[in-house]
Amino acid sequence: MESIELTEENIDEYLADCVAVQQHLIKSGEVVNAERFKVTAGDSHSFLLGVRIDGQVIGLGEICKVVHPVHTVGYIHNIVVDPAHRGKGLFSEIMNTLETKAKEWGCDQINLTCSRIEVQSLYEKRSYIKKDTNFYTLAI
């Protein structure tokens, strides 16, 4: 297992793998936009991680940095592991790397959302606290 930062310079090499892995996270009827991987890989406030086995990306994770007047916050997005490779410690590898990146950035907290009930306990085991934040969203 090898973790790699997916960057503007190397994203094309791994793009097909990223799209294939992302398919395991999206809802029916949604489409993965490969070009958005390129944008994310080139964003200086985003860190896109790929986990490879035998040269193939089989897990992804992303953290974005937002600087507020009071806090610097890391927002974790898009944690996905190919179902054929689950149970091999990839989730922990992804989370460890993203949390380390947040510390390097000087973040004083990390936030994430997780709607999949079967995964929530994994975050709680890592000391993430489930909040009642009245999270809102607006589709535009």
RAZI-V155776 format. One record per residue. N is the residue number from 1. RES is the residue in one letter. SS is DSSP state (a for helix, b for strand, c for the rest). PHI is phi as a letter, one per 20 degrees, with the letter a starting at -180 (none if undefined). NEAR is the number of other C-alpha atoms within 12 Angstrom. Layout:
n=N res=RES ss=SS phi=PHI near=NEAR
n=N res=RES ss=SS phi=PHI near=NEAR
//
This chain:
n=1 res=M ss=c phi=none near=20
n=2 res=E ss=b phi=c near=21
n=3 res=S ss=b phi=e near=28
n=4 res=I ss=b phi=c near=29
n=5 res=E ss=b phi=f near=30
n=6 res=L ss=b phi=e near=33
n=7 res=T ss=c phi=c near=25
n=8 res=E ss=c phi=g near=23
n=9 res=E ss=c phi=f near=14
n=10 res=N ss=c phi=d near=19
n=11 res=I ss=a phi=f near=28
n=12 res=D ss=a phi=f near=21
n=13 res=E ss=a phi=f near=19
n=14 res=Y ss=a phi=d near=32
n=15 res=L ss=a phi=g near=31
n=16 res=A ss=a phi=f near=21
n=17 res=D ss=a phi=f near=29
n=18 res=C ss=a phi=f near=40
n=19 res=V ss=a phi=f near=31
n=20 res=A ss=a phi=f near=25
n=21 res=V ss=a phi=f near=31
n=22 res=Q ss=a phi=g near=33
n=23 res=Q ss=c phi=g near=27
n=24 res=H ss=c phi=f near=26
n=25 res=L ss=c phi=d near=27
n=26 res=I ss=c phi=e near=18
n=27 res=K ss=c phi=e near=11
n=28 res=S ss=c phi=g near=9
n=29 res=G ss=c phi=n near=8
n=30 res=E ss=c phi=e near=11
n=31 res=V ss=c phi=c near=16
n=32 res=V ss=c phi=f near=22
n=33 res=N ss=c phi=e near=18
n=34 res=A ss=a phi=g near=22
n=35 res=E ss=a phi=f near=18
n=36 res=R ss=a phi=f near=20
n=37 res=F ss=a phi=f near=34
n=38 res=K ss=a phi=f near=26
n=39 res=V ss=a phi=f near=22
n=40 res=T ss=a phi=f near=28
n=41 res=A ss=a phi=f near=32
n=42 res=G ss=c phi=e near=21
n=43 res=D ss=c phi=e near=19
n=44 res=S ss=c phi=f near=16
n=45 res=H ss=c phi=d near=23
n=46 res=S ss=b phi=c near=32
n=47 res=F ss=b phi=c near=38
n=48 res=L ss=b phi=d near=43
n=49 res=L ss=b phi=d near=44
n=50 res=G ss=b phi=d near=45
n=51 res=V ss=b phi=d near=39
n=52 res=R ss=b phi=d near=27
n=53 res=I ss=b phi=c near=20
n=54 res=D ss=c phi=l near=10
n=55 res=G ss=c phi=n near=16
n=56 res=Q ss=b phi=d near=25
n=57 res=V ss=b phi=f near=34
n=58 res=I ss=b phi=c near=39
n=59 res=G ss=b phi=b near=46
n=60 res=L ss=b phi=c near=45
n=61 res=G ss=b phi=b near=43
n=62 res=E ss=b phi=b near=40
n=63 res=I ss=b phi=c near=39
n=64 res=C ss=b phi=d near=32
n=65 res=K ss=b phi=d near=32
n=66 res=V ss=b phi=c near=24
n=67 res=V ss=b phi=d near=18
n=68 res=H ss=c phi=d near=12
n=69 res=P ss=c phi=f near=7
n=70 res=V ss=c phi=d near=10
n=71 res=H ss=c phi=c near=16
n=72 res=T ss=b phi=d near=22
n=73 res=V ss=b phi=d near=28
n=74 res=G ss=b phi=e near=31
n=75 res=Y ss=b phi=d near=32
n=76 res=I ss=b phi=e near=34
n=77 res=H ss=b phi=c near=28
n=78 res=N ss=b phi=m near=34
n=79 res=I ss=b phi=e near=39
n=80 res=V ss=b phi=b near=38
n=81 res=V ss=b phi=c near=36
n=82 res=D ss=c phi=g near=29
n=83 res=P ss=a phi=g near=18
n=84 res=A ss=a phi=f near=14
n=85 res=H ss=a phi=d near=21
n=86 res=R ss=c phi=f near=17
n=87 res=G ss=c phi=n near=13
n=88 res=K ss=c phi=d near=18
n=89 res=G ss=c phi=n near=17
n=90 res=L ss=a phi=f near=31
n=91 res=F ss=a phi=g near=32
n=92 res=S ss=a phi=f near=26
n=93 res=E ss=a phi=f near=28
n=94 res=I ss=a phi=f near=36
n=95 res=M ss=a phi=f near=38
n=96 res=N ss=a phi=g near=22
n=97 res=T ss=a phi=f near=29
n=98 res=L ss=a phi=f near=39
n=99 res=E ss=a phi=f near=33
n=100 res=T ss=a phi=f near=22
n=101 res=K ss=a phi=f near=31
n=102 res=A ss=a phi=g near=30
n=103 res=K ss=a phi=f near=19
n=104 res=E ss=a phi=f near=16
n=105 res=W ss=a phi=f near=26
n=106 res=G ss=c phi=n near=18
n=107 res=C ss=c phi=f near=26
n=108 res=D ss=c phi=d near=22
n=109 res=Q ss=b phi=a near=27
n=110 res=I ss=b phi=c near=32
n=111 res=N ss=b phi=d near=30
n=112 res=L ss=b phi=b near=29
n=113 res=T ss=c phi=c near=24
n=114 res=C ss=c phi=b near=25
n=115 res=S ss=c phi=e near=15
n=116 res=R ss=c phi=e near=15
n=117 res=I ss=a phi=g near=12
n=118 res=E ss=a phi=f near=10
n=119 res=V ss=a phi=d near=18
n=120 res=Q ss=a phi=g near=19
n=121 res=S ss=a phi=f near=16
n=122 res=L ss=a phi=f near=21
n=123 res=Y ss=a phi=f near=26
n=124 res=E ss=a phi=f near=16
n=125 res=K ss=a phi=f near=13
n=126 res=R ss=c phi=e near=17
n=127 res=S ss=c phi=m near=13
n=128 res=Y ss=c phi=f near=20
n=129 res=I ss=c phi=d near=19
n=130 res=K ss=c phi=f near=20
n=131 res=K ss=c phi=d near=13
n=132 res=D ss=c phi=e near=8
n=133 res=T ss=c phi=d near=10
n=134 res=N ss=c phi=l near=8
n=135 res=F ss=c phi=f near=12
n=136 res=Y ss=c phi=d near=8
n=137 res=T ss=c phi=b near=6
n=138 res=L ss=c phi=c near=5
n=139 res=A ss=c phi=e near=4
n=140 res=I ss=c phi=c near=3
//
